[in-house]
Every structure is written in C-alpha cells, then in structure tokens.
Amino acid sequence: MDFCPYDLKYRKVDCYSTVTFERNAYSVPEYCKSEMLALKIYEDYIEILENEAVIATHVRLFGRNESSLKIEHYLSTLRNKPGALRSSKVLKKTNPCFKLLYLSHYQDKPKEFIRILGLMKENPQKDVVSAIESLLEDGIIPDYDSIRLTLDFREKPETESFSYPLDIEMPEPNLAIYDEITSGESRNG
C-alpha cells in the first residue's frame, strides 16, 4: 500500500461556491458542476478536485469560521452583478494590490475592474499583481490594456550576450574576384 501524504475527504459545494472543512470555507470556481468534491488535505494546504482534476488550491486554515476566497472563482457572478463588488466579502479577502487598485481608481468603474480581474484566467495571480505594481511604480494607472501589454512583454525570451574578441585579424578582401564574376555575368546576360 502506497503512502499518501494527505487525508482524502468529500464535501458538498454550497450555494456560495465554497466547501467547508473543519468549520472553514474554501472557494471553488463557479463553473464547478459536481455536488460533491474531493479534498486532499495536506499539512499546510488543501487541493480541491472535481473528477480527479485539481480545480482549486488553498492555504490550509487552522482557525474556526475563517474563509479562503479567491476572487477569480467569482468572476462570472461579478460580471452579472458588478455593483456587488463594492461590498463583497471576496474583495475584502483578495490580494491587497487589487483592493488598492479598486479603491483608488475603479470604484465608479466596476466593469472595467472586473475585466482586469479576468486576466487571471490566462495568467497566474502573482504575475497580474506584479504587472499592476510595475505600472504603479512607473506612475501609470493600470488599465486592462496596459496590464495585458506588461504581461505579454514580460515573456520575452532571454538572449545570450556575445562579443567578438578584439584580437581577430580579418584579411583584406580581394575585390578583383568580384569584378571578374560581375563582368562575366554582363557578357553572358
């Protein structure tokens, strides 16, 4: 029998797209269709699986009545109800960078802010946060297009630097050979 470094538990998804373990709630993506999900409980994190595929990973909570909510799990609901973003529990629990950006620039433009959050479907949250922070450091108010550009240009391939040694001797070219070739072509052509 193989050793498993986790406990396997099964939990129901509630109407808030969360599963509960030891009186703490963990969010799952809204697209999750299963009523019952598998939880792999590790020492310091939890993986949530649907049909053996990991759909969410959370740092394990050890308190009581706490919640680990990921804003990217609720994008569909927020698109349908952008006004709910202002007082949502998930905004309060999200990365401080997103909260600051929302409060300082997007309170009156929640749809644009939700579009920015949508970038996390294609990019890891840490990369989106890094792009926002980079733009803010440069004095640019991050919007969807500037963040997207920053993310795209971040993926530049690395190149090796190369320099020619200074002690290479290059022979003088013999241009008479070139003259012969070109004069022969003009006679034949």
DOMI-618277 format. One record per atom (N, C-alpha, C): atom name; z, x, y; residue in three letters. Coordinates in Angstrom, 1 decimal. Atoms other than C-alpha are relative to their C-alpha. Layout:
! residues N
CA/Z/X/Y/ala
...
END
This chain:
! residues 189
N/0.0/0.8/-1.2/met
CA/0.0/0.0/0.0/met
C/0.0/0.9/1.2/met
N/0.1/-0.8/-1.2/asp
CA/-1.0/1.4/3.4/asp
C/1.1/-0.3/1.0/asp
N/-1.0/0.2/-1.1/phe
CA/1.5/1.9/6.2/phe
C/-0.7/-0.6/1.2/phe
N/0.5/0.6/-1.2/cys
CA/0.9/-0.3/9.2/cys
C/1.0/0.2/1.1/cys
N/-1.0/-0.2/-1.1/pro
CA/2.5/0.8/12.5/pro
C/0.2/-1.2/0.9/pro
N/-0.1/1.2/-0.8/tyr
CA/2.6/-2.8/13.7/tyr
C/0.5/-1.1/-0.8/tyr
N/-0.3/1.3/0.6/asp
CA/4.0/-6.2/12.9/asp
C/-1.1/-0.9/0.3/asp
N/1.0/1.0/-0.3/leu
CA/1.5/-9.0/12.5/leu
C/0.6/-1.3/0.1/leu
N/-0.5/1.3/-0.2/lys
CA/2.4/-12.3/13.9/lys
C/-1.2/-0.9/0.4/lys
N/1.0/1.0/-0.4/tyr
CA/0.4/-15.5/14.6/tyr
C/0.6/-1.0/1.0/tyr
N/-0.5/0.9/-1.0/arg
CA/0.8/-17.6/17.7/arg
C/-1.1/-0.9/0.5/arg
N/1.0/1.0/-0.6/lys
CA/-0.8/-20.7/19.3/lys
C/-0.2/0.4/1.4/lys
N/0.4/-0.2/-1.4/val
CA/-2.6/-20.5/22.6/val
C/0.5/-1.3/0.7/val
N/-0.5/1.2/-0.8/asp
CA/-1.0/-22.8/25.2/asp
C/-1.1/-0.4/1.0/asp
N/1.0/0.5/-1.0/cys
CA/-2.8/-24.7/28.0/cys
C/-0.2/1.0/1.2/cys
N/0.2/-1.0/-1.1/tyr
CA/-2.3/-21.7/30.4/tyr
C/-0.7/1.3/-0.5/tyr
N/0.7/-1.1/0.6/ser
CA/-4.3/-19.4/28.1/ser
C/1.0/1.2/-0.2/ser
N/-1.0/-1.1/0.4/thr
CA/-1.2/-17.4/27.0/thr
C/0.5/-0.3/-1.4/thr
N/-0.7/0.1/1.2/val
CA/0.5/-16.7/23.8/val
C/1.4/0.5/0.2/val
N/-1.4/-0.3/-0.2/thr
CA/4.3/-16.3/23.5/thr
C/0.5/0.9/-1.2/thr
N/-0.6/-0.9/1.0/phe
CA/6.1/-13.5/21.7/phe
C/1.4/0.4/0.5/phe
N/-1.4/-0.3/-0.4/glu
CA/9.9/-13.1/21.9/glu
C/0.3/-0.5/1.4/glu
N/-0.2/0.7/-1.2/arg
CA/10.0/-15.5/24.8/arg
C/-0.7/0.6/1.2/arg
N/0.8/-0.6/-1.1/asn
CA/7.5/-13.5/26.9/asn
C/-1.5/-0.5/-0.2/asn
N/1.3/0.6/0.1/ala
CA/4.0/-14.8/27.7/ala
C/-1.1/1.2/0.3/ala
N/1.1/-1.0/-0.2/tyr
CA/0.8/-12.7/27.4/tyr
C/-1.3/-0.8/0.1/tyr
N/1.3/0.8/-0.2/ser
CA/-2.6/-13.9/28.7/ser
C/-1.1/0.4/-0.9/ser
N/1.2/-0.2/0.8/val
CA/-5.7/-14.2/26.7/val
C/-1.2/-0.5/0.9/val
N/1.2/0.5/-0.8/pro
CA/-9.3/-14.7/28.1/pro
C/-0.2/-1.5/-0.3/pro
N/0.2/1.5/0.1/glu
CA/-10.2/-18.3/28.8/glu
C/-1.1/-0.4/-1.0/glu
N/1.0/0.3/1.0/tyr
CA/-13.2/-18.1/26.5/tyr
C/0.5/-0.1/-1.4/tyr
N/-0.6/0.0/1.4/cys
CA/-10.8/-17.9/23.5/cys
C/-0.1/-1.4/-0.5/cys
N/0.1/1.3/0.5/lys
CA/-11.6/-20.8/21.3/lys
C/1.0/-0.4/-1.1/lys
N/-0.9/0.2/1.1/ser
CA/-9.1/-20.4/18.5/ser
C/1.3/-0.6/0.5/ser
N/-1.3/0.5/-0.3/glu
CA/-5.9/-22.3/18.5/glu
C/1.1/1.0/-0.4/glu
N/-1.0/-1.0/0.5/met
CA/-4.1/-19.6/16.5/met
C/-0.6/1.4/0.1/met
N/0.5/-1.4/-0.1/leu
CA/-4.4/-15.9/17.3/leu
C/1.0/0.9/-0.7/leu
N/-0.8/-1.0/0.7/ala
CA/-3.1/-12.8/15.5/ala
C/0.5/0.9/1.1/ala
N/-0.6/-1.0/-0.9/leu
CA/-0.8/-10.5/17.4/leu
C/0.4/1.2/-0.8/leu
N/-0.5/-1.2/0.6/lys
CA/-0.4/-6.9/16.4/lys
C/1.0/0.6/0.9/lys
N/-1.2/-0.4/-0.8/ile
CA/3.0/-5.9/17.7/ile
C/0.3/1.5/-0.3/ile
N/-0.3/-1.5/0.2/tyr
CA/3.2/-2.1/18.2/tyr
C/1.3/0.2/0.8/tyr
N/-1.2/-0.3/-0.6/glu
CA/6.2/-0.3/19.6/glu
C/0.0/-0.3/1.5/glu
N/0.0/0.1/-1.4/asp
CA/5.1/-0.3/23.2/asp
C/-1.2/-0.9/0.6/asp
N/1.1/0.9/-0.5/tyr
CA/2.0/-2.6/23.4/tyr
C/-0.3/-1.0/-1.1/tyr
N/0.4/1.1/0.8/ile
CA/0.5/-5.8/21.9/ile
C/-1.5/-0.1/0.1/ile
N/1.4/0.4/0.1/glu
CA/-3.0/-6.4/20.7/glu
C/-0.1/-1.4/-0.4/glu
N/0.2/1.4/0.3/ile
CA/-4.2/-10.0/20.6/ile
C/-1.4/-0.1/-0.6/ile
N/1.3/0.1/0.7/leu
CA/-7.0/-10.7/18.1/leu
C/-0.5/-1.4/-0.3/leu
N/0.6/1.2/0.4/glu
CA/-9.4/-13.5/17.6/glu
C/-1.1/0.3/-1.0/glu
N/1.0/-0.3/1.1/asn
CA/-11.4/-13.4/14.3/asn
C/-0.1/1.5/-0.2/asn
N/-0.1/-1.4/0.3/glu
CA/-10.3/-9.8/13.8/glu
C/-0.5/0.9/1.1/glu
N/0.5/-0.8/-1.1/ala
CA/-11.7/-8.7/17.2/ala
C/1.1/0.0/1.1/ala
N/-1.0/-0.1/-1.0/val
CA/-9.3/-7.4/19.9/val
C/-0.5/-0.7/1.3/val
N/0.5/0.7/-1.2/ile
CA/-9.6/-9.8/22.9/ile
C/0.9/0.3/1.2/ile
N/-0.9/-0.3/-1.1/ala
CA/-6.6/-8.6/24.9/ala
C/1.0/1.0/-0.5/ala
N/-1.1/-1.0/0.2/thr
CA/-4.1/-5.7/25.1/thr
C/0.9/0.0/1.1/thr
N/-1.0/0.0/-1.1/his
CA/-0.9/-5.8/27.0/his
C/1.1/1.0/-0.3/his
N/-1.2/-0.8/0.2/val
CA/2.1/-3.5/27.5/val
C/1.1/-1.0/-0.5/val
N/-1.0/0.9/0.6/arg
CA/4.9/-5.0/25.5/arg
C/1.2/-0.2/0.9/arg
N/-1.1/0.4/-0.9/leu
CA/7.6/-6.8/27.5/leu
C/1.3/-0.1/-0.9/leu
N/-1.2/0.0/0.8/phe
CA/11.2/-6.4/26.3/phe
C/1.1/-0.9/0.6/phe
N/-0.9/0.9/-0.6/gly
CA/12.9/-8.8/28.7/gly
C/-0.1/-1.4/-0.6/gly
N/0.1/1.4/0.4/arg
CA/13.1/-12.6/28.5/arg
C/-0.7/-0.7/1.1/arg
N/0.7/0.9/-1.0/asn
CA/10.9/-15.2/30.2/asn
C/-0.9/0.8/1.0/asn
N/0.9/-0.8/-0.9/glu
CA/8.6/-12.5/31.6/glu
C/-1.5/-0.3/-0.4/glu
N/1.4/0.2/0.4/ser
CA/4.8/-12.6/31.6/ser
C/-0.9/1.2/0.4/ser
N/1.0/-1.0/-0.2/ser
CA/1.9/-10.2/31.4/ser
C/-1.3/-0.7/0.2/ser
N/1.3/0.8/-0.3/leu
CA/-1.1/-11.9/33.1/leu
C/-1.0/1.0/0.6/leu
N/1.1/-0.8/-0.5/lys
CA/-4.4/-10.2/33.6/lys
C/-1.0/-1.0/0.8/lys
N/0.8/0.8/-0.9/ile
CA/-6.4/-11.7/36.5/ile
C/-1.4/-0.2/-0.6/ile
N/1.3/0.2/0.5/glu
CA/-9.7/-11.1/34.7/glu
C/-0.1/-1.0/-1.1/glu
N/-0.1/1.1/1.0/his
CA/-8.6/-13.6/32.0/his
C/-0.2/-1.3/0.6/his
N/0.0/1.3/-0.6/tyr
CA/-8.7/-16.4/34.5/tyr
C/-1.2/-0.2/1.0/tyr
N/1.1/0.0/-1.0/leu
CA/-12.0/-15.8/36.4/leu
C/-0.7/-1.3/0.0/leu
N/0.7/1.3/0.1/ser
CA/-13.6/-19.0/35.2/ser
C/0.7/-1.1/0.8/ser
N/-0.8/1.0/-0.7/thr
CA/-10.8/-21.2/36.4/thr
C/0.0/0.3/1.5/thr
N/0.0/-0.4/-1.4/leu
CA/-10.6/-19.3/39.7/leu
C/-1.3/-0.3/0.7/leu
N/1.4/0.4/-0.6/arg
CA/-14.4/-19.8/40.3/arg
C/0.0/-1.5/0.3/arg
N/0.0/1.4/-0.2/asn
CA/-13.9/-23.5/39.8/asn
C/1.0/-0.5/1.0/asn
N/-1.0/0.4/-1.0/lys
CA/-10.8/-23.7/42.0/lys
C/0.4/1.2/0.8/lys
N/-0.3/-1.2/-0.8/pro
CA/-11.0/-20.8/44.5/pro
C/1.3/-0.1/0.9/pro
N/-1.1/0.2/-0.9/gly
CA/-8.3/-22.3/46.7/gly
C/1.3/0.2/-0.8/gly
N/-1.2/-0.2/0.8/ala
CA/-5.8/-22.0/43.8/ala
C/0.4/1.5/0.0/ala
N/-0.2/-1.4/0.1/leu
CA/-6.0/-18.2/44.1/leu
C/1.2/0.4/0.9/leu
N/-1.1/-0.3/-1.0/arg
CA/-3.6/-18.1/47.2/arg
C/1.4/-0.1/-0.6/arg
N/-1.4/0.2/0.5/ser
CA/-0.6/-19.5/45.3/ser
C/0.1/0.3/-1.5/ser
N/0.0/-0.2/1.4/ser
CA/-1.5/-18.4/41.8/ser
C/1.0/1.1/-0.5/ser
N/-0.9/-1.0/0.6/lys
CA/1.0/-16.6/39.6/lys
C/-0.7/1.2/-0.4/lys
N/0.8/-1.2/0.5/val
CA/-1.7/-14.3/38.3/val
C/-0.3/0.9/1.1/val
N/0.2/-0.9/-1.1/leu
CA/-2.4/-13.0/41.8/leu
C/1.3/0.8/0.3/leu
N/-1.3/-0.7/-0.2/lys
CA/1.3/-12.1/42.2/lys
C/0.2/1.1/-1.0/lys
N/-0.2/-0.9/1.1/lys
CA/1.2/-10.3/38.9/lys
C/-1.1/1.1/-0.2/lys
N/1.1/-0.9/0.2/thr
CA/-2.0/-8.4/39.4/thr
C/0.2/1.3/0.7/thr
N/-0.1/-1.4/-0.6/asn
CA/-2.6/-4.8/40.5/asn
C/0.2/-0.1/1.5/asn
N/-0.3/0.1/-1.5/pro
CA/-1.2/-4.2/44.0/pro
C/-1.2/0.3/0.9/pro
N/1.2/-0.3/-0.7/cys
CA/-4.6/-2.9/45.1/cys
C/-0.7/-1.3/0.3/cys
N/0.7/1.3/-0.1/phe
CA/-6.1/-6.4/44.5/phe
C/0.8/-0.9/0.9/phe
N/-0.8/0.9/-0.9/lys
CA/-3.2/-8.2/46.2/lys
C/-0.2/0.5/1.4/lys
N/0.2/-0.6/-1.4/leu
CA/-3.5/-5.9/49.3/leu
C/-1.4/-0.4/0.5/leu
N/1.4/0.3/-0.5/leu
CA/-7.3/-6.4/49.5/leu
C/-0.1/-1.5/0.3/leu
N/0.0/1.5/-0.2/tyr
CA/-6.9/-10.2/49.1/tyr
C/0.7/-0.4/1.3/tyr
N/-0.8/0.4/-1.2/leu
CA/-4.2/-10.5/51.7/leu
C/-0.5/0.6/1.3/leu
N/0.5/-0.6/-1.3/ser
CA/-5.8/-8.2/54.3/ser
C/-1.4/-0.4/0.3/ser
N/1.4/0.2/-0.3/his
CA/-9.4/-9.2/54.0/his
C/-0.6/-1.3/-0.5/his
N/0.7/1.1/0.7/tyr
CA/-10.1/-12.2/51.8/tyr
C/0.7/-1.3/-0.2/tyr
N/-0.8/1.3/0.1/gln
CA/-7.5/-15.0/52.3/gln
C/-0.9/-1.2/0.3/gln
N/0.9/1.1/-0.5/asp
CA/-10.2/-17.1/54.1/asp
C/-1.3/0.0/-0.8/asp
N/1.3/-0.1/0.7/lys
CA/-13.0/-16.0/51.7/lys
C/0.3/0.2/-1.5/lys
N/-0.4/-0.3/1.4/pro
CA/-11.6/-16.5/48.1/pro
C/-1.2/0.1/-0.9/pro
N/1.1/-0.1/0.9/lys
CA/-15.0/-17.0/46.6/lys
C/-0.6/1.4/-0.1/lys
N/0.5/-1.4/0.0/glu
CA/-16.1/-13.5/47.7/glu
C/1.0/0.9/-0.7/glu
N/-1.0/-0.8/0.7/phe
CA/-12.8/-12.1/46.4/phe
C/-0.2/-0.2/-1.5/phe
N/0.2/0.2/1.4/ile
CA/-13.4/-13.7/43.0/ile
C/-1.2/0.6/-0.5/ile
N/1.2/-0.8/0.4/arg
CA/-16.8/-12.2/42.9/arg
C/0.3/1.4/-0.2/arg
N/-0.5/-1.4/0.1/ile
CA/-15.2/-8.8/43.4/ile
C/0.7/0.1/-1.3/ile
N/-0.8/0.0/1.3/leu
CA/-12.8/-9.6/40.5/leu
C/-1.0/0.0/-1.2/leu
N/1.0/0.1/1.1/gly
CA/-15.9/-10.4/38.4/gly
C/-0.5/1.4/-0.4/gly
N/0.5/-1.3/0.4/leu
CA/-16.8/-6.7/38.4/leu
C/0.8/0.6/-1.2/leu
N/-0.8/-0.5/1.1/met
CA/-14.1/-6.2/35.8/met
C/-0.5/-0.5/-1.3/met
N/0.7/0.4/1.3/lys
CA/-16.3/-7.9/33.2/lys
C/-0.8/1.1/-0.5/lys
N/0.8/-1.1/0.4/glu
CA/-18.5/-4.8/33.2/glu
C/0.6/1.3/0.2/glu
N/-0.7/-1.3/-0.3/asn
CA/-16.1/-2.1/34.4/asn
C/1.5/-0.1/-0.3/asn
N/-1.4/0.0/0.2/pro
CA/-12.6/-1.2/33.4/pro
C/0.8/-0.2/1.4/pro
N/-0.7/0.3/-1.3/gln
CA/-10.0/-2.4/36.0/gln
C/0.4/1.3/0.7/gln
N/-0.4/-1.3/-0.7/lys
CA/-8.9/1.2/36.8/lys
C/-1.2/0.5/0.8/lys
N/1.2/-0.5/-0.7/asp
CA/-12.5/2.0/37.8/asp
C/-0.2/-0.8/1.3/asp
N/0.2/0.9/-1.2/val
CA/-12.7/-1.0/40.1/val
C/1.0/0.3/1.0/val
N/-1.1/-0.3/-0.9/val
CA/-9.3/-0.2/41.6/val
C/-0.3/1.3/0.7/val
N/0.3/-1.3/-0.5/ser
CA/-10.4/3.4/42.1/ser
C/-1.1/-0.1/1.1/ser
N/1.1/0.2/-1.0/ala
CA/-13.6/2.3/43.9/ala
C/0.5/-0.7/1.2/ala
N/-0.6/0.7/-1.2/ile
CA/-11.7/0.0/46.2/ile
C/0.8/1.0/0.8/ile
N/-0.8/-1.0/-0.7/glu
CA/-9.2/2.7/47.0/glu
C/-0.8/1.1/0.7/glu
N/0.9/-1.0/-0.6/ser
CA/-12.0/5.2/47.7/ser
C/-0.7/-0.5/1.3/ser
N/0.6/0.6/-1.2/leu
CA/-13.7/2.8/50.1/leu
C/1.0/-0.2/1.1/leu
N/-1.0/0.2/-1.0/leu
CA/-10.5/2.0/51.9/leu
C/0.4/1.4/0.7/leu
N/-0.3/-1.4/-0.5/glu
CA/-9.8/5.8/52.3/glu
C/-1.1/0.4/1.0/glu
N/1.2/-0.3/-0.9/asp
CA/-13.3/6.1/53.9/asp
C/-0.1/-0.9/1.2/asp
N/0.0/0.9/-1.2/gly
CA/-12.4/3.3/56.4/gly
C/-1.0/-1.1/-0.2/gly
N/0.9/1.1/0.3/ile
CA/-14.8/0.8/54.7/ile
C/0.7/-1.1/-0.6/ile
N/-0.6/1.2/0.6/ile
CA/-13.7/-2.7/54.0/ile
C/-0.8/-0.3/-1.3/ile
N/0.7/0.2/1.3/pro
CA/-14.6/-3.2/50.3/pro
C/-0.6/-1.4/-0.1/pro
N/0.6/1.3/0.4/asp
CA/-17.0/-6.0/49.5/asp
C/-0.7/0.2/-1.3/asp
N/0.6/0.0/1.3/tyr
CA/-18.9/-6.8/46.3/tyr
C/-1.0/1.1/-0.1/tyr
N/1.2/-0.9/0.1/asp
CA/-22.0/-4.7/47.1/asp
C/0.5/1.5/0.1/asp
N/-0.4/-1.4/-0.1/ser
CA/-20.1/-1.6/48.3/ser
C/0.8/0.5/-1.2/ser
N/-0.7/-0.4/1.2/ile
CA/-17.8/-1.6/45.3/ile
C/-0.9/0.2/-1.1/ile
N/1.0/-0.1/1.0/arg
CA/-20.7/-2.1/43.0/arg
C/-0.8/1.4/0.1/arg
N/0.6/-1.3/-0.3/leu
CA/-22.5/0.9/44.6/leu
C/0.9/1.2/-0.4/leu
N/-1.0/-1.0/0.3/thr
CA/-19.4/3.0/44.3/thr
C/0.1/0.2/-1.5/thr
N/-0.1/-0.1/1.4/leu
CA/-19.1/2.2/40.7/leu
C/-1.3/0.6/-0.7/leu
N/1.3/-0.5/0.5/asp
CA/-22.8/2.9/40.0/asp
C/-0.2/1.5/0.2/asp
N/0.2/-1.4/-0.3/phe
CA/-22.8/6.2/41.7/phe
C/1.0/0.9/-0.6/phe
N/-1.1/-0.8/0.7/arg
CA/-19.6/7.3/40.0/arg
C/-0.5/0.5/-1.3/arg
N/0.5/-0.3/1.3/glu
CA/-21.6/7.5/36.8/glu
C/-1.1/1.0/0.0/glu
N/1.0/-1.1/-0.1/lys
CA/-23.7/10.5/37.9/lys
C/0.2/1.0/-1.2/lys
N/-0.1/-1.0/1.0/pro
CA/-24.5/12.9/35.1/pro
C/0.4/1.4/0.6/pro
N/-0.4/-1.3/-0.5/glu
CA/-22.9/16.3/35.5/glu
C/-1.1/1.0/-0.3/glu
N/1.0/-1.0/0.2/thr
CA/-25.2/19.2/36.0/thr
C/0.7/1.4/0.1/thr
N/-0.5/-1.4/-0.1/glu
CA/-24.6/22.9/35.4/glu
C/-0.6/0.7/1.2/glu
N/0.6/-0.8/-1.1/ser
CA/-24.9/25.2/38.3/ser
C/-0.6/1.3/-0.6/ser
N/0.7/-1.2/0.5/phe
CA/-27.3/28.1/37.8/phe
C/-0.5/0.8/1.2/phe
N/0.5/-0.8/-1.0/ser
CA/-28.2/31.0/39.9/ser
C/-0.7/1.2/-0.7/ser
N/0.7/-1.2/0.6/tyr
CA/-30.7/33.8/39.3/tyr
C/0.7/1.3/0.4/tyr
N/-0.6/-1.3/-0.3/pro
CA/-29.5/37.3/39.0/pro
C/-0.8/0.7/1.1/pro
N/0.7/-0.6/-1.1/leu
CA/-30.3/39.3/42.1/leu
C/-0.8/1.3/-0.3/leu
N/0.7/-1.3/0.3/asp
CA/-31.5/42.4/40.3/asp
C/-1.3/-0.2/-0.9/asp
N/1.2/0.3/0.8/ile
CA/-34.6/40.8/38.7/ile
C/-1.2/0.6/0.9/ile
N/1.1/-0.5/-0.7/glu
CA/-37.8/42.7/39.6/glu
C/-1.2/-0.9/-0.4/glu
N/1.2/0.8/0.3/met
CA/-40.9/40.5/39.9/met
C/-1.2/0.8/0.4/met
N/1.2/-0.7/-0.3/pro
CA/-44.3/42.2/39.6/pro
C/-0.9/-0.7/1.0/pro
N/0.9/0.6/-1.0/glu
CA/-46.8/41.6/42.4/glu
C/-1.1/-0.7/-0.8/glu
N/1.1/0.7/0.7/pro
CA/-49.4/39.0/41.2/pro
C/-1.3/0.6/0.3/pro
N/1.4/-0.5/-0.1/asn
CA/-53.0/40.1/40.6/asn
C/-0.9/-1.1/0.3/asn
N/0.8/1.1/-0.5/leu
CA/-55.0/37.7/42.7/leu
C/-1.4/0.1/-0.3/leu
N/1.4/-0.2/0.4/ala
CA/-58.3/39.2/41.6/ala
C/-0.3/-0.9/-1.2/ala
N/0.2/0.9/1.2/ile
CA/-57.9/37.3/38.3/ile
C/-0.2/-1.4/0.4/ile
N/0.1/1.3/-0.5/tyr
CA/-57.5/34.1/40.2/tyr
C/-1.4/-0.2/0.6/tyr
N/1.4/0.0/-0.6/asp
CA/-60.7/34.9/42.2/asp
C/-1.1/-0.1/-1.0/asp
N/1.0/0.1/1.1/glu
CA/-62.6/35.5/39.0/glu
C/-0.1/-1.3/-0.6/glu
N/0.0/1.3/0.6/ile
CA/-61.6/32.2/37.5/ile
C/-0.6/-1.0/0.9/ile
N/0.5/1.0/-0.9/thr
CA/-62.3/30.2/40.6/thr
C/-1.5/0.2/0.3/thr
N/1.4/-0.3/-0.3/ser
CA/-65.7/31.9/41.3/ser
C/-0.9/-0.4/-1.2/ser
N/0.8/0.4/1.2/gly
CA/-66.8/31.3/37.7/gly
C/-0.1/-1.5/-0.2/gly
N/0.1/1.4/0.1/glu
CA/-66.0/27.6/37.9/glu
C/-1.0/-0.5/1.0/glu
N/0.9/0.5/-1.0/ser
CA/-68.0/27.2/41.1/ser
C/-1.5/0.2/-0.4/ser
N/1.3/-0.2/0.5/arg
CA/-71.1/28.7/39.4/arg
C/-0.4/-1.0/-1.1/arg
N/0.3/0.9/1.1/asn
CA/-70.7/26.5/36.3/asn
C/0.0/-1.5/0.4/asn
N/-0.2/1.4/-0.3/gly
CA/-69.8/23.3/38.0/gly
C/-1.0/-0.6/0.9/gly
END
